[in-house]
Structure formats: structure tokens, C-alpha cells
Amino acid sequence: MGNSCCSLCMCVDQASIGVIEKWGRFQRLAEPGFHFLNPCAGQWVAGILSTRIQSLDVKIETKTKDNVFVHLVCCIQYRVVKANADDAFYELQNPKEQIQAYVFDVVRALVPRMTLDEVFEQKGEVAKSVLEELEKVMREYGYSIEHMLMVDIIPDASVRKAMNEINAAQRLQLANVYKGEAEKVLQVKRAEADAEAKYLGGVGVARQRQAITDGLRENILNFSHKVEGTSSKEVMDLIMVTQYFDTIKDLGNNSKNTTVFLPHGPGHIRDISDQIRNGLLEASAAKVD
């Protein structure tokens, strides 16, 4: 609290306050500045108190409602009230121990009624409850509690590991859900693209066959008109023979093709032309029906 001294004068620093006694009894408070004393009249300086804000860190171990042991680190900021500095000087021998005892009492009465998650979520409420209780008690002893901060909440190491594993599992599950949705969208898009490609391919083949049919029809009509005495069947046979030899020529010129066995001979060529003609006639008959 300060050392007693006897002298004719004293100087109190800024942000401090002196306690002056007379014959061992409190007489008055000395504000910052220069003061004269009368030792012959029994005046002396009993002590000097700092009015600066002081900080006290308190680490508390307690148990939550779901039986988890945690360490709470609290930071209490307090100061001496100038008007009641005599109470702060005479009433408490060790104010830090008194503040720490009240913090332990309030926290250990409040936290066991909360789960671990609630402690993290409502740490501001815990700090507010401790602040209100301390302010009410310590003001009687000349101290003002300025701030109460819940600096840290430290569960047991095994609990922290389990919480991290739960969090990691939840994030992994969410990532798998997103990955599955992405693969689903990709497969749908691939199926749509494949269907569109097949549709366009079918349209192209149909147009190609239509163009071939139109070309054959035009050739047959032109040949029949220019060469008298020829029938459509004879012109068709001639065109088929020409197409057949063109195909054999293309197969022979392309070295990348594998070996293809085809029946070859006048009779076989006629059979091929008959098969193609029959197919065209059947297709025409189907369209008419």
C-alpha cells in the first residue's frame, strides 16, 4: 500500500493519490502536487496509491454442463476510485487476491450450467455477469472495475482433437455432396451432348441419303431421255455397277483400310443391285402406306 514516512513536505505524482495520517489515524487524501506536512503535529504519509488502470489475468479451471473441463482466461481491468482511496488503502490487504476470488466464485457458479458450445457462444454474457458482481462488491472497497474480458476458452486437448475431427468430417461430407452434384451435372451434360450429336448425325445421314437418292433419280431420268430404248432398270444396273467399281477402287487406294472380302463377278454384282433395288422399293412402299 505504500511506506510511511515523516518529512516536512511531500510530492505526489500525477495519476497517484497520497494517504496522510495524523497520530496513526487517517486525516485526508493528498492530490497530485506539492504538500507541506507537520511532523510535530503527528502528520506523515501513510502511503501512495496509483489511480492508473491496472490489469489482472485470472485463469480458471471449471467443468461445463456436458462434463467437459475447460480453462477460462479472464482479464480484469480495475482502478482505485480517487474519492474512496482511503477505503482502498485500509480495507483490503491484497485487492488482487480478492478480485481473483470473486471471479472464481462467479465463473464456477455460472459455467457448470452451460454446455461447452454455449460457453463459446455466450462468453460475453459470462464476462458481463462477472463484471456486474465484481463492480457491486469492489466498489465498497474503493475500487472500480472498468472492463472484464473473456480472453480465451481452452478445452481439454482430447476434446479439442475430437471437435476438430467432427468439424473435418462435416466439411468432408459437404465436399462429397458438392462433388456428387458436380459429377451429376457433368454426366447430364454429357448425355445431352451425346443425344444432340446422335440426333445431328442422324439428320446428316438422312440428308446424305436423300441427296444420293435425288441424284440417282435425276441421272436415271436424264439417261432415259437421251438414250432411247433404255429402261429405268437398265440404267439403274449400270449406275450400280459404276458405284461398285468406284468403291473397289477407293478401298484399294486407301492403305489404312483392313482387308474386306466382297463377292466379285457379274452374277454377284447383279445380286447386289437386286438387293439394293428391292430395299429402295420396300422403302417407297412403306412411305406410301
Residue pairs with C-beta under 8 A, 6 or more apart in sequence:
1 19
1 46
1 47
1 49
1 89
2 19
2 45
2 46
2 47
2 48
2 49
2 89
3 47
4 21
4 44
4 45
4 46
4 47
5 44
5 45
6 37
6 39
6 44
7 37
7 39
7 44
7 45
8 36
8 37
8 38
8 39
9 34
9 35
9 36
9 37
10 18
10 30
10 34
10 35
10 37
10 45
11 33
11 34
11 35
12 18
12 30
12 31
12 32
12 33
12 35
12 48
13 32
13 48
14 32
15 32
15 50
15 51
15 52
16 32
16 48
16 49
16 50
16 51
17 29
17 30
17 31
17 32
17 48
17 49
17 51
17 80
17 82
17 85
18 29
18 30
18 35
18 45
18 47
18 48
18 49
19 26
19 29
19 30
19 45
19 46
19 47
19 48
19 49
19 85
19 86
19 89
20 26
20 27
20 28
20 29
20 30
20 35
20 37
20 43
20 44
20 45
20 46
21 27
21 43
21 44
21 45
21 46
22 41
22 42
22 43
23 42
24 42
26 46
26 86
26 90
27 43
29 82
29 85
29 86
30 45
37 43
37 44
37 45
46 89
47 89
49 80
49 85
49 88
49 89
50 80
51 79
51 80
51 82
51 85
52 79
53 77
53 78
53 79
53 146
54 77
54 78
54 79
55 75
55 76
55 77
56 75
56 76
56 77
56 78
56 96
56 99
56 100
57 73
57 74
57 75
57 76
57 151
58 73
58 74
58 75
58 76
58 99
58 100
58 103
58 104
59 71
59 72
59 73
59 74
60 71
60 72
60 73
60 74
60 103
60 104
60 107
60 108
61 69
61 70
61 71
61 72
62 69
62 70
62 72
62 107
62 108
62 111
62 112
63 69
63 70
63 111
63 112
64 70
64 111
64 112
64 114
64 115
64 116
64 118
64 119
65 112
65 113
65 114
65 115
65 118
66 115
66 116
68 116
68 155
68 156
68 159
69 155
69 156
70 111
70 116
70 119
70 153
70 154
70 155
70 156
71 152
71 153
71 154
72 107
72 111
72 119
72 126
72 150
72 152
72 153
72 154
73 150
73 151
73 152
73 153
73 154
74 103
74 107
74 127
74 130
74 148
74 149
74 150
74 151
75 147
75 148
75 149
75 151
76 99
76 103
76 134
76 145
76 147
76 148
76 149
77 145
77 146
77 147
77 148
77 149
78 95
78 99
78 134
78 138
78 143
78 144
78 145
78 146
79 143
79 144
79 146
80 88
80 142
80 143
80 144
81 88
81 139
81 142
81 143
81 144
84 139
84 141
84 142
85 142
86 142
87 140
87 141
87 142
88 95
88 141
88 142
88 143
89 142
91 140
91 141
91 142
92 98
92 141
92 143
95 138
95 141
95 143
98 138
98 141
99 134
99 138
99 143
99 145
102 130
102 133
102 134
102 137
102 138
103 130
103 134
106 129
106 130
106 133
106 134
107 126
107 130
110 126
110 129
110 130
111 119
111 126
114 122
114 126
116 155
116 159
119 126
119 153
120 153
123 150
123 153
124 150
126 150
127 148
127 149
127 150
128 148
130 148
131 145
131 147
131 148
134 145
134 148
135 144
135 145
138 144
138 145
155 163
213 280
216 236
216 239
219 235
219 239
220 232
220 235
220 236
220 239
223 230
223 235
223 238
224 230
224 231
224 232
224 235
233 277
236 273
236 277
237 270
237 273
240 269
240 272
240 273
240 276
241 269
241 273
244 269
244 272
248 262
251 257
251 260
263 271
263 272
